[in-house]
Amino acid sequence: DFLCISLVNGFTQLRYNLGDKTVILQTIQKVHANGNTWHSLSAGRTGNEGYLDLDGINVTQKASPGMNALDTHTDFFVGGVSSLNLVNPMAIENEPTGFTGCIREIVINNRELKLTATDPKGGANIGDCDGTDCGYTVCKNNGTCQLENSGFSCSCPKEWTGTTCEQSIHCSQNMCRSQALCIPQPSSFSYTCVCALGWTGKYCDNKIKFYIAKFVGNSYIKYTDPFYGKRDLQHSRLSLNFTTNQTEGLIAWMGKSEDEDNDFLAIGLANGTLKVVINLGERISVPLMHSKYFSCSDQRWHFTTVVQNQTCIKVYLDEELIFFEDIDPQRKYTALNYGGICYFGGFEIGRKVNIVTAGLFQKEFIGKIKDVVLFQDSKKIQLMKAEGYNIYDGNSGN
């Protein structure tokens, strides 16, 4: 399998093979080879339907029956490869040759690659395309970069300040304490403080303890499992209690959630009923929807347990077995490689649930979670000792 973008006789070409046939898409217009025109290129595939867009002019290859997963486990190369004989002959039209020119702002599956001297795994014969200290993203938030004798300076739009325009003017004099995040509120010329775990109050200066975690919609807890290295990943288990009055929300996500290749086990709500999704490999997400009349959005406490025994999944809700399914009788992937990471209620600030989960869940959780147990551990995990923001004490109030 491969996916390759190249220049062919002045045109941009996308070629990919998912295991059965090579699909070729080529732009209608040529690129400018004058060395000073930047082009915007978007290319990829959804299933086996490909698309290629150069400067807003789109070419799409309609899907035909066939394979729809890109199964590659190699490094990702930009501009060339370490050895030209690595290139699949079907991936290019002519003899393979390295790219000459400038490349910037590479985004793969919504994540930008950092094209620095230290971030990539390796490379050779790469220079700074801009040639100055300014670069293309030195000044954030549409700031303008000016070269100085000692380096550079940024001229910032009126809403932003700081050496690289990285700070909102509404947060420049903020009073947020205890590692809180300052979130600007431009419409009211103000800001709000998003408190780290164990803190609350307008400025996050009141210390709290909790055993029941209350989530308010832009909250999350990220727990790192200290016993991950000793776990039997073919026999995973997650159980917890939750209560909510919402019909949609991500309750728990067991997995790294860094890119679409990561395994995961997820529990959430869809249309008021329990939804469990598991992915053991090859981006094949298997959703299990509880379609009974039973609603979980009734503000009562509900106890759920998900048990993964290789490819057999059992889901219990209030001690009743509601799913028992073998998601892959072929046993191709049998381990939940979750990377020792568990999220509760959502993901980091700025990462939207519907985007990170590719639409599997629609929004962040609003409600309460308690009594979280991983595998067959004798103790509940201490949510207080995890990373997270905007978590309230669920014991107080209702």
URKAPE-V767264 format. One record per residue. SS is DSSP state (helix for helix, strand for strand, loop for the rest). OMEGA is omega in whole degrees, 0 to 359 (999 if undefined). D_LAST is the distance of its C-alpha to the last C-alpha in Angstrom with 2 decimals. Layout:
BEGIN
((SS & OMEGA & D_LAST) (SS & OMEGA & D_LAST))
END
This chain:
BEGIN
((loop & 176 & 54.37) (strand & 168 & 54.37) (strand & 188 & 53.22) (strand & 174 & 55.64) (strand & 183 & 56.04) (strand & 172 & 59.53) (strand & 180 & 62.16) (strand & 179 & 65.05) (loop & 178 & 68.05) (loop & 178 & 65.92) (strand & 174 & 63.19) (strand & 184 & 59.71) (strand & 173 & 59.20) (strand & 174 & 56.27) (strand & 174 & 57.15) (strand & 179 & 54.87) (strand & 182 & 55.42) (loop & 177 & 52.70) (loop & 181 & 55.21) (loop & 181 & 57.39) (loop & 178 & 58.87) (strand & 177 & 59.02) (strand & 182 & 57.60) (strand & 173 & 59.23) (strand & 180 & 57.99) (strand & 181 & 60.00) (strand & 180 & 59.36) (strand & 184 & 61.59) (strand & 176 & 62.49) (strand & 174 & 63.84) (loop & 176 & 62.26) (loop & 182 & 64.03) (loop & 181 & 65.94) (loop & 175 & 66.83) (loop & 180 & 64.51) (loop & 177 & 62.64) (loop & 177 & 60.49) (loop & 176 & 56.90) (loop & 176 & 55.76) (loop & 185 & 52.26) (strand & 175 & 52.02) (strand & 184 & 49.24) (strand & 177 & 50.00) (strand & 182 & 48.38) (strand & 171 & 47.59) (strand & 192 & 44.93) (loop & 177 & 45.95) (loop & 175 & 49.72) (strand & 184 & 49.77) (strand & 176 & 50.93) (strand & 180 & 50.82) (strand & 185 & 52.75) (strand & 177 & 52.34) (strand & 178 & 54.70) (loop & 174 & 54.07) (loop & 178 & 52.20) (strand & 193 & 54.78) (strand & 171 & 53.25) (strand & 182 & 54.97) (strand & 176 & 53.11) (strand & 181 & 54.34) (loop & 182 & 53.04) (loop & 172 & 51.71) (loop & 182 & 54.10) (loop & 179 & 53.48) (loop & 183 & 53.28) (loop & 183 & 51.20) (loop & 176 & 48.09) (loop & 177 & 46.91) (loop & 188 & 48.44) (loop & 180 & 49.00) (loop & 180 & 50.04) (loop & 180 & 49.54) (loop & 173 & 51.83) (loop & 179 & 51.34) (loop & 185 & 50.81) (loop & 178 & 53.94) (loop & 173 & 54.38) (loop & 181 & 57.87) (loop & 177 & 59.78) (loop & 183 & 59.66) (loop & 176 & 60.88) (loop & 186 & 63.66) (helix & 179 & 64.83) (helix & 172 & 65.67) (helix & 187 & 61.95) (loop & 176 & 61.74) (loop & 182 & 61.88) (helix & 180 & 65.03) (helix & 186 & 63.11) (helix & 182 & 60.60) (loop & 184 & 63.21) (loop & 182 & 66.21) (loop & 176 & 68.71) (loop & 182 & 69.21) (loop & 175 & 66.05) (loop & 182 & 66.17) (loop & 181 & 63.65) (loop & 173 & 62.12) (loop & 183 & 63.68) (loop & 183 & 61.55) (loop & 178 & 58.15) (loop & 177 & 54.67) (loop & 173 & 51.37) (loop & 177 & 47.70) (loop & 179 & 47.44) (strand & 179 & 44.11) (strand & 178 & 43.60) (loop & 177 & 40.67) (loop & 177 & 38.82) (strand & 181 & 39.52) (strand & 175 & 42.25) (loop & 178 & 44.85) (loop & 182 & 45.86) (loop & 179 & 49.62) (loop & 179 & 50.43) (loop & 188 & 52.98) (loop & 186 & 50.48) (loop & 180 & 47.70) (loop & 179 & 49.79) (loop & 181 & 50.96) (loop & 180 & 54.57) (loop & 180 & 57.13) (loop & 173 & 60.56) (loop & 180 & 62.55) (loop & 177 & 59.63) (loop & 176 & 59.97) (loop & 184 & 57.93) (loop & 181 & 58.45) (loop & 178 & 57.71) (loop & 181 & 60.05) (loop & 177 & 58.38) (loop & 185 & 55.45) (loop & 181 & 53.63) (loop & 188 & 52.73) (loop & 180 & 50.65) (loop & 180 & 47.08) (loop & 178 & 47.76) (loop & 183 & 46.41) (loop & 171 & 42.91) (loop & 177 & 41.50) (loop & 173 & 44.96) (loop & 181 & 46.55) (strand & 183 & 50.36) (strand & 175 & 52.12) (strand & 179 & 55.36) (strand & 177 & 57.66) (strand & 177 & 58.57) (loop & 184 & 61.20) (loop & 181 & 58.59) (strand & 182 & 56.44) (strand & 171 & 54.31) (strand & 182 & 52.10) (strand & 171 & 49.47) (strand & 192 & 49.53) (loop & 169 & 45.94) (loop & 190 & 44.63) (loop & 182 & 43.27) (loop & 189 & 39.58) (strand & 179 & 40.25) (strand & 182 & 41.75) (loop & 185 & 42.60) (loop & 178 & 45.66) (loop & 179 & 44.77) (loop & 185 & 42.60) (loop & 186 & 39.56) (strand & 176 & 37.39) (strand & 178 & 35.96) (helix & 180 & 37.32) (helix & 180 & 33.81) (helix & 187 & 32.86) (loop & 179 & 36.19) (loop & 188 & 35.09) (loop & 181 & 31.41) (loop & 180 & 29.56) (loop & 183 & 27.15) (loop & 167 & 27.10) (loop & 177 & 26.49) (loop & 179 & 27.76) (loop & 175 & 25.48) (strand & 176 & 26.75) (strand & 179 & 27.95) (strand & 182 & 27.48) (strand & 175 & 29.92) (strand & 187 & 29.05) (helix & 184 & 32.64) (helix & 180 & 31.90) (helix & 181 & 30.58) (loop & 185 & 32.94) (strand & 179 & 30.05) (strand & 171 & 27.85) (strand & 178 & 24.34) (strand & 175 & 23.62) (strand & 192 & 21.91) (loop & 173 & 20.88) (strand & 181 & 22.08) (loop & 176 & 20.05) (loop & 180 & 19.10) (strand & 177 & 19.27) (strand & 182 & 17.29) (loop & 182 & 18.30) (loop & 180 & 20.69) (loop & 177 & 23.49) (loop & 181 & 21.66) (loop & 176 & 22.97) (strand & 182 & 19.97) (strand & 178 & 19.86) (loop & 169 & 16.72) (loop & 176 & 16.41) (loop & 172 & 13.92) (loop & 171 & 14.17) (loop & 182 & 11.37) (strand & 179 & 12.36) (strand & 182 & 10.37) (strand & 186 & 13.04) (strand & 173 & 13.51) (strand & 170 & 16.91) (strand & 181 & 19.51) (strand & 170 & 18.14) (strand & 169 & 20.01) (strand & 175 & 20.84) (strand & 184 & 24.48) (strand & 177 & 25.33) (strand & 184 & 29.00) (loop & 183 & 29.94) (loop & 183 & 32.34) (loop & 186 & 33.89) (helix & 183 & 34.71) (helix & 182 & 38.44) (helix & 184 & 38.46) (loop & 170 & 36.47) (loop & 189 & 38.26) (loop & 175 & 37.35) (loop & 181 & 38.78) (strand & 184 & 36.11) (strand & 181 & 32.66) (strand & 177 & 29.27) (strand & 177 & 25.64) (strand & 180 & 22.66) (strand & 172 & 18.88) (strand & 177 & 15.56) (strand & 172 & 13.54) (strand & 182 & 10.99) (loop & 171 & 11.41) (loop & 181 & 12.35) (loop & 180 & 15.46) (loop & 180 & 18.91) (loop & 174 & 20.40) (strand & 176 & 19.69) (strand & 181 & 21.17) (strand & 182 & 19.13) (strand & 178 & 21.95) (strand & 182 & 25.58) (strand & 185 & 27.92) (loop & 186 & 30.96) (loop & 179 & 32.41) (loop & 178 & 32.12) (loop & 175 & 35.05) (loop & 189 & 37.28) (loop & 177 & 37.77) (loop & 183 & 39.77) (loop & 172 & 36.88) (loop & 175 & 35.73) (strand & 168 & 32.07) (strand & 186 & 29.61) (strand & 176 & 26.63) (strand & 178 & 23.58) (strand & 179 & 21.74) (strand & 173 & 21.04) (strand & 182 & 23.75) (loop & 175 & 23.71) (loop & 180 & 20.53) (strand & 185 & 22.23) (strand & 176 & 22.66) (strand & 177 & 25.43) (strand & 179 & 27.14) (strand & 179 & 30.02) (strand & 178 & 32.48) (strand & 181 & 35.51) (loop & 179 & 37.96) (loop & 177 & 40.63) (loop & 175 & 42.79) (loop & 179 & 39.82) (loop & 182 & 39.57) (loop & 181 & 35.90) (strand & 179 & 35.21) (strand & 176 & 32.13) (strand & 184 & 30.85) (strand & 178 & 28.91) (loop & 190 & 27.21) (loop & 179 & 28.77) (loop & 179 & 27.77) (loop & 188 & 25.94) (loop & 180 & 22.85) (loop & 178 & 19.98) (loop & 186 & 17.32) (loop & 188 & 15.37) (loop & 179 & 13.66) (loop & 172 & 10.00) (loop & 176 & 11.17) (loop & 176 & 12.03) (strand & 182 & 15.66) (strand & 179 & 18.22) (strand & 177 & 21.10) (strand & 175 & 24.33) (strand & 181 & 27.21) (strand & 177 & 30.58) (strand & 177 & 33.61) (strand & 191 & 36.95) (loop & 182 & 39.44) (loop & 178 & 39.29) (strand & 184 & 37.57) (strand & 172 & 33.86) (strand & 177 & 31.59) (strand & 178 & 28.00) (strand & 173 & 25.82) (strand & 184 & 22.66) (loop & 175 & 21.00) (loop & 174 & 24.32) (strand & 178 & 26.45) (strand & 183 & 29.05) (strand & 174 & 28.71) (strand & 169 & 31.19) (strand & 190 & 34.33) (strand & 172 & 36.57) (strand & 188 & 39.40) (loop & 178 & 38.97) (loop & 181 & 42.47) (loop & 179 & 45.04) (loop & 179 & 47.49) (loop & 181 & 45.46) (loop & 177 & 46.25) (loop & 187 & 43.10) (loop & 183 & 41.37) (loop & 176 & 39.35) (loop & 181 & 36.00) (loop & 189 & 37.04) (loop & 174 & 33.62) (loop & 179 & 34.93) (loop & 184 & 32.39) (strand & 174 & 29.72) (strand & 174 & 26.24) (strand & 175 & 23.94) (strand & 174 & 20.25) (loop & 183 & 18.58) (loop & 180 & 21.85) (loop & 183 & 24.95) (loop & 180 & 26.25) (loop & 180 & 25.82) (loop & 177 & 28.36) (loop & 185 & 28.61) (loop & 183 & 27.28) (helix & 183 & 26.02) (helix & 179 & 28.33) (helix & 182 & 31.29) (helix & 182 & 30.78) (loop & 180 & 30.22) (loop & 175 & 33.06) (loop & 178 & 31.00) (loop & 175 & 29.67) (loop & 191 & 26.09) (loop & 185 & 25.42) (loop & 179 & 22.58) (strand & 183 & 20.11) (loop & 171 & 16.87) (strand & 183 & 13.60) (strand & 183 & 10.69) (strand & 178 & 10.21) (strand & 176 & 13.24) (strand & 172 & 14.22) (strand & 180 & 17.41) (strand & 180 & 19.94) (strand & 176 & 23.47) (strand & 178 & 26.72) (loop & 180 & 29.84) (loop & 183 & 30.34) (loop & 181 & 29.11) (loop & 182 & 28.28) (loop & 172 & 25.53) (loop & 177 & 22.37) (loop & 181 & 22.85) (loop & 182 & 21.51) (helix & 179 & 19.63) (helix & 187 & 19.77) (helix & 180 & 23.55) (loop & 172 & 23.83) (strand & 177 & 24.53) (strand & 181 & 21.98) (strand & 172 & 20.60) (strand & 178 & 17.58) (strand & 180 & 15.08) (strand & 178 & 11.99) (strand & 183 & 10.43) (loop & 178 & 7.69) (loop & 184 & 7.32) (loop & 182 & 6.41) (loop & 182 & 3.77) (loop & 999 & 0.00))
END
